[in-house]
Amino acid sequence: MQENLEKAVQHWGAVANVVDTPKCNEDYQVLIQNLKDAIELVENRPESPLSGLVKAMARAAEEYENKFMSAQQGGALLALKYLIKLHGIKQSELKEIGSQGVVSEVLNGKRSLTLRHVRELSKRFNVSPGVFIDP
């Protein structure tokens, strides 16, 4: 057991930056890209030693989202608008919600996001579903 800890300490300098909670949006974007890359590496291999790294990275992203994104945006609709702007997405590209008309209604507050929308949007933007749920 001690040997494993010693190995972890030796490599912690390289790992710490990958799993630390981001301090700003730029760090968050780097984390999300690294998370996407790591997910591709472990895809269809749940027993991969990197699965723990993916979980730690996802927790760091969720911590940032919970602390900054939902608080900054003030609600599900504002969070969605923020992510659309951040990623440079057009309404017609949000197939997760539906047709452009439905997307427009959601963005104008005339229609609420469904549970299916929340799941699909959280996958697309790699954020926790809680970002799209109002308290």
C-alpha positions as CSV (number, residue, x, y, z in Angstrom):
1,M,0.0,0.0,0.0
2,Q,2.8,2.4,0.9
3,E,4.4,1.8,-2.5
4,N,1.2,2.9,-4.3
5,L,1.1,6.1,-2.3
6,E,4.7,6.8,-3.1
7,K,4.0,6.3,-6.9
8,A,1.0,8.6,-6.6
9,V,3.1,11.3,-4.9
10,Q,5.8,11.0,-7.6
11,H,3.2,11.6,-10.3
12,W,0.9,14.1,-8.5
13,G,2.5,17.1,-10.1
14,A,1.3,15.9,-13.5
15,V,-2.1,14.7,-12.3
16,A,-3.1,17.6,-10.0
17,N,-3.6,20.1,-12.8
18,V,-5.9,17.7,-14.6
19,V,-8.2,17.0,-11.7
20,D,-8.2,20.4,-9.8
21,T,-11.4,22.4,-9.8
22,P,-11.1,25.2,-12.4
23,K,-10.7,28.7,-11.1
24,C,-11.9,30.5,-14.3
25,N,-13.8,29.8,-17.5
26,E,-10.6,29.2,-19.5
27,D,-9.5,26.5,-17.0
28,Y,-13.0,25.0,-17.2
29,Q,-12.8,24.8,-21.0
30,V,-9.4,23.1,-20.8
31,L,-10.8,20.6,-18.3
32,I,-13.8,19.9,-20.5
33,Q,-11.6,19.2,-23.5
34,N,-9.3,17.0,-21.4
35,L,-12.4,15.2,-20.1
36,K,-13.7,14.6,-23.6
37,D,-10.3,13.2,-24.6
38,A,-10.1,10.9,-21.5
39,I,-13.7,9.6,-22.1
40,E,-12.7,8.6,-25.6
41,L,-9.7,6.7,-24.2
42,V,-11.9,4.7,-21.8
43,E,-14.9,4.4,-24.0
44,N,-16.2,0.8,-24.0
45,R,-13.6,-0.1,-21.4
46,P,-15.2,0.4,-18.0
47,E,-12.3,-1.5,-16.3
48,S,-9.7,0.9,-17.6
49,P,-7.4,2.4,-15.0
50,L,-8.3,5.8,-16.4
51,S,-11.9,5.4,-15.3
52,G,-11.0,6.9,-12.0
53,L,-9.3,9.9,-13.7
54,V,-12.5,10.5,-15.7
55,K,-14.6,10.4,-12.6
56,A,-12.3,12.9,-10.8
57,M,-12.3,15.2,-13.8
58,A,-16.1,15.1,-14.0
59,R,-16.3,15.9,-10.3
60,A,-14.0,18.9,-10.8
61,A,-16.2,20.1,-13.7
62,E,-19.3,19.7,-11.6
63,E,-17.8,21.6,-8.7
64,Y,-17.0,24.5,-11.0
65,E,-20.5,24.4,-12.6
66,N,-22.2,24.3,-9.2
67,K,-20.1,27.1,-7.9
68,F,-19.9,29.5,-10.8
69,M,-22.2,28.6,-13.7
70,S,-25.5,28.2,-12.0
71,A,-24.8,31.0,-9.6
72,Q,-23.6,33.4,-12.3
73,Q,-26.4,32.6,-14.7
74,G,-29.2,32.6,-12.1
75,G,-31.3,29.9,-13.6
76,A,-31.7,27.1,-16.2
77,L,-32.8,29.4,-19.0
78,L,-29.9,31.8,-18.5
79,A,-27.4,28.9,-18.1
80,L,-28.6,27.6,-21.5
81,K,-28.3,31.0,-23.1
82,Y,-24.8,31.3,-21.7
83,L,-23.7,27.9,-23.0
84,I,-25.2,28.6,-26.4
85,K,-23.2,31.9,-26.6
86,L,-20.1,30.3,-25.2
87,H,-20.1,27.5,-27.8
88,G,-21.3,29.7,-30.7
89,I,-24.3,27.6,-31.4
90,K,-27.3,28.7,-33.5
91,Q,-30.9,27.8,-32.5
92,S,-31.2,25.5,-35.5
93,E,-28.2,23.5,-34.2
94,L,-30.0,22.6,-30.9
95,K,-31.6,19.4,-32.1
96,E,-31.6,18.2,-28.5
97,I,-34.6,20.5,-27.9
98,G,-36.4,20.0,-31.1
99,S,-37.3,22.2,-34.1
100,Q,-36.1,25.8,-34.3
101,G,-39.6,26.9,-33.3
102,V,-39.5,24.8,-30.1
103,V,-36.0,26.1,-29.4
104,S,-37.2,29.7,-29.8
105,E,-40.1,29.1,-27.4
106,V,-37.8,27.6,-24.8
107,L,-35.3,30.5,-25.2
108,N,-38.1,33.0,-24.9
109,G,-39.5,31.4,-21.7
110,K,-42.7,30.3,-23.3
111,R,-41.9,26.6,-22.9
112,S,-39.9,24.7,-20.2
113,L,-37.1,22.2,-20.7
114,T,-38.3,18.6,-20.4
115,L,-36.3,15.9,-18.6
116,R,-35.2,14.6,-22.0
117,H,-34.0,18.1,-23.0
118,V,-32.0,18.3,-19.7
119,R,-30.4,14.9,-20.2
120,E,-29.5,15.7,-23.9
121,L,-28.2,19.2,-23.2
122,S,-26.1,18.0,-20.3
123,K,-24.5,15.5,-22.6
124,R,-23.9,18.0,-25.4
125,F,-22.3,20.6,-23.2
126,N,-20.7,18.2,-20.7
127,V,-22.2,19.8,-17.7
128,S,-24.2,18.3,-14.9
129,P,-28.0,18.2,-15.5
130,G,-28.5,20.5,-12.4
131,V,-27.3,23.4,-14.6
132,F,-30.6,23.2,-16.5
133,I,-32.9,22.7,-13.5
134,D,-34.2,25.6,-11.6
135,P,-34.3,25.2,-7.8
